[in-house]
Amino acid sequence: MAENASNRIVITVLGKNRPGIVAGISRVLGDENVDIRDITQSIIEDIFTMTMIADISAAASDFITLQERLSAAGESIGVNVQIQREDVFNYMYRL
């Protein structure tokens, strides 16, 4: 399936910085055959933030299952993980 906005998701991660956050989230995405297209992260004081754009066109699971798996992974490593479809994100934050 060709990549387009409906096949792409925005993933945001927020929490207290600690080792293993990127690995934990990336592991779920790799297991689900999700392609990370772009990633940025920053640490301000002890607060970790990460935003990813990912392509789910070849994902092993549907959006809801992926959302549940990422949320569970985040909970196990002590961060909050939110995902939404890129087209919805763009609609919500248009100027």
C-alpha positions in Angstrom: 0.0 0.0 0.0 1.4 3.5 -0.8 2.3 5.8 2.0 -0.2 8.6 2.5 -1.4 10.7 5.5 -4.1 8.1 6.4 -1.3 5.5 6.7 0.9 7.7 8.9 0.6 8.2 12.6 2.0 10.8 15.0 3.4 9.3 18.2 4.1 11.5 21.3 5.9 10.3 24.4 6.3 12.3 27.6 7.7 11.4 30.9 10.6 11.5 33.4 13.8 10.7 31.6 15.3 7.3 32.1 17.3 4.8 30.0 15.3 2.5 27.6 12.4 4.8 26.6 13.4 5.0 22.9 14.2 1.3 22.8 10.9 0.3 24.5 8.7 2.2 22.1 10.8 1.3 19.0 10.6 -2.4 20.0 6.8 -2.3 19.8 6.9 -0.6 16.5 9.5 -3.1 15.1 7.4 -6.0 16.4 4.4 -4.5 14.6 6.2 -3.9 11.3 5.7 -0.2 11.6 8.2 2.0 9.7 9.5 5.0 11.7 9.8 7.8 9.2 11.0 10.6 11.4 11.9 11.0 15.1 12.9 13.8 17.4 13.5 13.8 21.1 14.6 16.3 23.7 15.3 16.3 27.4 14.6 19.4 29.3 15.8 19.2 32.9 14.6 15.6 33.6 11.6 15.7 31.3 11.8 13.4 28.2 9.8 14.2 25.1 9.7 12.4 21.8 7.7 12.8 18.7 7.7 10.2 15.9 6.0 10.0 12.5 5.5 6.4 11.5 4.0 4.6 8.5 1.5 1.8 9.5 0.6 0.7 6.0 2.4 -2.7 6.6 1.5 -3.0 10.3 0.8 -6.4 11.7 -2.1 -5.0 13.8 -4.8 -2.5 13.4 -4.6 1.1 14.8 -6.5 0.3 18.0 -4.3 -2.7 18.8 -1.1 -0.7 18.1 -2.4 2.1 20.3 -3.0 -0.4 23.2 0.4 -2.0 22.8 2.2 1.4 22.8 0.2 2.6 25.8 1.1 -0.6 27.7 4.8 -0.3 26.8 4.8 3.3 27.9 3.1 2.4 31.2 5.7 -0.3 31.8 8.6 2.2 31.3 6.9 5.1 33.1 6.0 7.4 30.2 2.7 8.5 28.6 2.4 7.5 24.9 -0.3 9.0 22.6 -0.9 8.2 19.0 -3.2 9.7 16.4 -3.5 9.5 12.6 -1.4 12.2 10.9 -4.4 13.4 8.9 -6.4 13.9 12.1 -3.4 15.6 13.7 -3.0 18.0 10.7 -6.7 18.8 10.8 -6.7 19.6 14.5 -3.6 21.9 14.3 -4.2 23.7 11.0 -3.8 27.4 11.0 
